[in-house]
Amino acid sequence: MLVAVTGGTGFVGRRLVKALLERGDEVWIVSRASTADSSQANTKLHYVTWNELATSPDRLEGMDTIVNLAGESINQRWTSAAKQRVLQSRIDATARIAALIRRLNQKPESVINASGISAYGSSYTATFDETSPINVIDFLSGVVEQWEKAADTIPVKRLVKLRVGVVLNKEGGAYPLMTLPHRLFAGGKLGNGSQWLSWIHLEDMIRLLLFCIDNHEIQGPVNGSAPEPVTNDTFGRALGLAIGRPHWLPAPAFLMKAVLGEMSSLLLDGQRAIPRKALEHGFTFKYPNIESAMKELTNKS
């Protein structure tokens, strides 16, 4: 299979590219600047920049799938400039894919476009699946709405909008920062601790991406989160138990807002999202609950 990946050098993208190559696929990484490394040459791995594609779109003729994971990290203080970069990076990458595909003679059958679980807004009581409407109540849900509108303009037979939750992996992403207070014996619930966390282990994230690439019946929104979301307090207790640290020192919401500003909503707000579509199509999670994920993340599996 021929697969192009934007954001292929990022946290999730690197692992996806590795998984695709391991199963024998041919992969093109699309990026702003060339990242080719001749010391790690792989005859099935190719690199192309957006500028090169603008003049020679035929470089991606005959792709089976394009996976779009490009976008500015949200793990930064949300200044006005940062918020604009977060939004514009996602819209621009998606628009570029739409424009590229319009110029191809042999168009890909599918595009897997990353999105966010924050599409549903936040709630302490509601449960969301792919039939739930987008609910714009804050910055991130607004980003997702505009991101998915841009994706809807991509001219392919099958478009998957993968609404990704918090991806857990011990080597990167949010998890190392999430564990730091507990490792310093200062862990506890954040805010009131009742906010939901829709999470997914990185290994399951990669498996789900491959599943969406291969399963031609899947299209539209797909929740990229584990089937058992947890509250912030439950997550902290499971983490403390797994690493042998106490879960006792709460961080008041007002303090987190003072320190992190608007970005504190990442930790103080949440939603309980269920991956109904993936489950109905037969996908099985290797780490369906936080206990099994913690065992792997803390090397106790």
C-alpha positions as CSV (number, residue, x, y, z in Angstrom):
1,M,0.0,0.0,0.0
2,L,1.2,3.6,-0.8
3,V,0.6,5.9,2.1
4,A,1.5,9.6,2.5
5,V,1.7,11.0,6.0
6,T,1.8,14.7,7.0
7,G,3.1,15.3,10.4
8,G,5.1,12.1,10.0
9,T,7.9,13.3,12.1
10,G,5.7,14.2,15.1
11,F,4.8,12.3,18.3
12,V,2.2,10.0,16.7
13,G,3.4,10.4,13.1
14,R,6.8,8.8,13.8
15,R,5.2,5.7,15.3
16,L,2.7,5.4,12.5
17,V,5.4,5.6,9.8
18,K,7.4,2.9,11.7
19,A,4.4,0.6,11.8
20,L,3.6,1.2,8.1
21,L,7.1,0.3,7.1
22,E,7.2,-2.7,9.4
23,R,4.2,-4.2,7.6
24,G,5.7,-3.5,4.2
25,D,3.9,-0.4,3.1
26,E,5.6,2.4,1.0
27,V,5.5,5.7,2.9
28,W,5.9,9.3,1.8
29,I,6.4,11.8,4.6
30,V,5.2,15.3,3.7
31,S,6.7,18.2,5.7
32,R,7.6,21.9,5.5
33,A,11.3,21.1,5.2
34,S,13.2,18.1,4.0
35,T,14.0,15.7,6.9
36,A,15.6,12.9,5.0
37,D,18.4,11.1,6.8
38,S,20.7,9.2,4.5
39,S,22.2,7.3,7.4
40,Q,18.9,5.6,8.0
41,A,17.9,4.9,4.4
42,N,14.9,2.8,3.7
43,T,14.0,2.1,0.1
44,K,10.3,2.3,1.0
45,L,10.5,5.6,2.8
46,H,10.4,8.9,0.9
47,Y,10.3,12.6,1.8
48,V,8.7,15.5,0.0
49,T,8.1,19.1,1.1
50,W,4.9,21.1,0.6
51,N,6.8,23.4,-1.7
52,E,7.9,20.5,-3.9
53,L,4.3,19.3,-4.1
54,A,3.1,22.7,-5.1
55,T,5.2,22.5,-8.2
56,S,5.1,18.7,-8.7
57,P,1.9,17.3,-7.3
58,D,2.5,14.2,-9.4
59,R,5.0,13.0,-6.7
60,L,2.0,11.7,-4.9
61,E,0.1,10.2,-7.8
62,G,-1.3,6.7,-7.0
63,M,-1.4,7.1,-3.2
64,D,-3.9,4.7,-1.6
65,T,-4.3,6.9,1.5
66,I,-3.2,10.2,2.9
67,V,-3.0,10.5,6.7
68,N,-3.0,14.1,7.9
69,L,-1.5,14.5,11.4
70,A,-0.1,18.0,10.9
71,G,-0.7,20.8,13.3
72,E,0.9,23.1,15.9
73,S,1.2,21.6,19.4
74,I,-1.5,22.7,21.9
75,N,0.9,22.2,24.8
76,Q,1.9,25.8,25.1
77,R,0.6,28.9,26.8
78,W,-2.4,30.0,24.8
79,T,-1.5,33.6,23.8
80,S,-3.4,35.1,21.0
81,A,-0.6,34.4,18.6
82,A,-0.3,30.7,19.8
83,K,-4.0,30.2,19.4
84,Q,-3.9,31.5,15.9
85,R,-0.9,29.2,15.0
86,V,-2.8,26.2,16.5
87,L,-5.9,26.9,14.4
88,Q,-4.2,28.1,11.2
89,S,-1.7,25.2,11.0
90,R,-4.5,22.7,11.0
91,I,-6.7,24.5,8.5
92,D,-3.7,25.2,6.2
93,A,-2.5,21.6,6.1
94,T,-6.0,20.3,5.5
95,A,-6.6,22.9,2.7
96,R,-3.3,22.0,1.1
97,I,-4.3,18.3,1.0
98,A,-7.6,19.2,-0.6
99,A,-5.9,21.4,-3.2
100,L,-3.2,18.7,-3.9
101,I,-5.8,16.0,-4.4
102,R,-7.8,18.1,-6.9
103,R,-4.6,18.3,-9.1
104,L,-4.0,14.5,-9.0
105,N,-5.1,12.3,-11.9
106,Q,-5.0,9.2,-9.7
107,K,-6.6,10.4,-6.5
108,P,-6.3,8.5,-3.2
109,E,-9.2,6.4,-2.1
110,S,-9.2,7.8,1.4
111,V,-7.9,10.5,3.7
112,I,-7.6,10.0,7.4
113,N,-7.7,13.5,8.9
114,A,-6.8,14.0,12.6
115,S,-9.3,15.9,14.7
116,G,-10.0,16.2,18.4
117,I,-12.2,14.7,21.0
118,S,-12.9,18.2,22.3
119,A,-15.4,18.4,19.4
120,Y,-18.1,17.6,21.9
121,G,-17.3,20.4,24.3
122,S,-17.1,19.5,28.0
123,S,-19.5,17.8,30.4
124,Y,-19.5,16.1,33.7
125,T,-22.6,14.0,33.0
126,A,-23.0,13.4,29.3
127,T,-21.6,10.5,27.2
128,F,-20.6,11.2,23.6
129,D,-20.2,9.0,20.6
130,E,-19.8,9.7,16.9
131,T,-23.5,10.5,16.5
132,S,-23.2,13.4,19.1
133,P,-23.1,16.9,17.5
134,I,-20.2,19.2,17.7
135,N,-20.6,21.7,20.5
136,V,-18.5,24.8,20.3
137,I,-18.1,26.2,23.8
138,D,-14.4,27.0,24.0
139,F,-11.2,27.5,22.0
140,L,-10.5,23.8,21.3
141,S,-14.0,22.8,20.3
142,G,-14.0,25.8,17.9
143,V,-10.7,24.7,16.4
144,V,-12.1,21.2,15.8
145,E,-15.2,22.6,14.2
146,Q,-13.2,24.7,11.7
147,W,-10.7,21.8,11.2
148,E,-13.4,19.4,10.2
149,K,-15.1,21.9,7.9
150,A,-11.8,22.2,6.1
151,A,-11.5,18.4,5.9
152,D,-15.0,18.2,4.4
153,T,-13.7,19.9,1.3
154,I,-11.2,17.1,0.6
155,P,-12.4,15.4,-2.7
156,V,-12.0,11.7,-1.8
157,K,-14.4,8.8,-1.7
158,R,-13.7,8.1,2.0
159,L,-12.9,10.7,4.6
160,V,-12.2,9.6,8.2
161,K,-12.1,12.4,10.9
162,L,-10.3,10.7,13.7
163,R,-11.1,12.6,16.9
164,V,-8.1,11.9,19.1
165,G,-8.2,11.9,22.9
166,V,-5.2,12.3,25.2
167,V,-2.5,9.9,23.8
168,L,-0.5,8.2,26.6
169,N,3.1,7.0,26.1
170,K,5.9,7.0,28.5
171,E,8.4,8.4,26.0
172,G,6.6,11.6,25.0
173,G,3.4,13.5,24.7
174,A,1.4,14.6,27.8
175,Y,2.0,11.5,30.0
176,P,5.5,12.4,31.4
177,L,4.2,15.8,32.5
178,M,1.1,14.3,33.9
179,T,3.1,11.9,36.1
180,L,5.5,14.5,37.4
181,P,3.5,15.7,40.5
182,H,3.1,12.1,41.6
183,R,6.7,11.3,41.1
184,L,7.5,14.3,43.3
185,F,5.1,13.0,46.0
186,A,2.7,16.0,45.3
187,G,0.1,14.2,43.2
188,G,-3.6,14.6,43.7
189,K,-6.8,15.5,41.9
190,L,-6.9,18.6,39.7
191,G,-9.8,21.0,40.4
192,N,-12.7,18.9,41.7
193,G,-11.3,15.8,40.0
194,S,-14.7,14.9,38.4
195,Q,-13.7,16.1,34.9
196,W,-13.6,13.3,32.4
197,L,-10.4,12.2,30.6
198,S,-10.9,10.4,27.2
199,W,-7.5,8.8,26.7
200,I,-5.9,6.2,24.5
201,H,-2.6,4.4,24.7
202,L,-0.2,5.3,21.8
203,E,0.0,1.6,20.7
204,D,-3.8,1.5,20.4
205,M,-3.7,4.9,18.6
206,I,-1.4,3.4,15.9
207,R,-3.4,0.2,15.7
208,L,-6.6,2.3,15.2
209,L,-5.0,4.4,12.5
210,L,-4.0,1.3,10.6
211,F,-7.5,-0.1,11.2
212,C,-9.0,3.0,9.7
213,I,-6.6,2.9,6.7
214,D,-7.4,-0.8,6.0
215,N,-11.2,-0.9,6.7
216,H,-12.9,0.7,3.7
217,E,-16.3,0.7,5.5
218,I,-15.2,3.2,8.1
219,Q,-15.8,6.9,7.3
220,G,-16.9,10.1,9.0
221,P,-16.1,10.9,12.6
222,V,-14.3,8.2,14.6
223,N,-13.5,8.6,18.3
224,G,-9.8,7.8,18.9
225,S,-10.1,7.1,22.6
226,A,-10.2,4.0,24.8
227,P,-13.6,2.4,25.6
228,E,-13.3,3.2,29.4
229,P,-12.7,6.9,30.0
230,V,-11.9,7.9,33.6
231,T,-12.3,11.0,35.7
232,N,-9.2,13.0,36.6
233,D,-9.3,11.7,40.2
234,T,-9.5,8.1,39.0
235,F,-6.6,8.6,36.6
236,G,-4.5,10.1,39.4
237,R,-5.3,7.3,41.8
238,A,-4.4,4.6,39.1
239,L,-1.2,6.4,38.4
240,G,-0.2,6.8,42.0
241,L,-0.9,3.1,42.6
242,A,1.1,2.0,39.6
243,I,4.2,4.0,40.5
244,G,3.9,3.6,44.3
245,R,3.2,7.3,45.0
246,P,0.5,8.9,47.1
247,H,-2.5,10.6,45.6
248,W,-3.3,13.2,48.2
249,L,-2.5,16.8,47.4
250,P,-5.2,18.5,45.3
251,A,-4.5,21.4,43.0
252,P,-7.2,24.0,43.2
253,A,-8.8,25.2,40.0
254,F,-8.0,28.8,40.7
255,L,-4.3,28.1,41.1
256,M,-4.1,26.2,37.9
257,K,-5.9,29.0,36.0
258,A,-3.5,31.5,37.5
259,V,-0.5,29.5,36.4
260,L,-1.6,28.2,33.1
261,G,-4.2,30.7,32.0
262,E,-6.8,29.5,29.4
263,M,-4.7,26.4,28.7
264,S,-5.8,25.1,32.2
265,S,-9.0,24.0,30.4
266,L,-6.9,21.0,29.1
267,L,-6.8,19.7,32.7
268,L,-9.9,21.1,34.3
269,D,-12.4,20.4,31.6
270,G,-13.2,17.1,29.7
271,Q,-15.7,14.9,28.1
272,R,-16.7,11.2,28.3
273,A,-16.3,9.9,24.8
274,I,-16.9,6.4,23.7
275,P,-15.3,4.8,20.5
276,R,-18.6,3.3,19.4
277,K,-17.8,3.3,15.6
278,A,-14.4,1.5,16.1
279,L,-16.0,-1.1,18.4
280,E,-18.9,-1.7,16.0
281,H,-16.5,-2.4,13.2
282,G,-14.6,-5.0,15.2
283,F,-11.6,-3.0,16.5
284,T,-10.2,-4.4,19.8
285,F,-8.2,-2.4,22.2
286,K,-5.0,-3.8,23.7
287,Y,-5.4,-1.4,26.6
288,P,-9.1,-0.9,27.1
289,N,-8.9,0.4,30.7
290,I,-6.5,2.7,32.6
291,E,-5.2,-0.2,34.8
292,S,-3.9,-2.2,31.8
293,A,-2.4,1.0,30.3
294,M,-0.7,1.9,33.5
295,K,0.9,-1.5,33.8
296,E,2.5,-1.0,30.4
297,L,3.4,2.6,31.0
298,T,5.2,1.8,34.3
299,N,6.9,-1.3,32.9
300,K,4.8,-3.7,35.1
301,S,3.0,-5.5,32.3
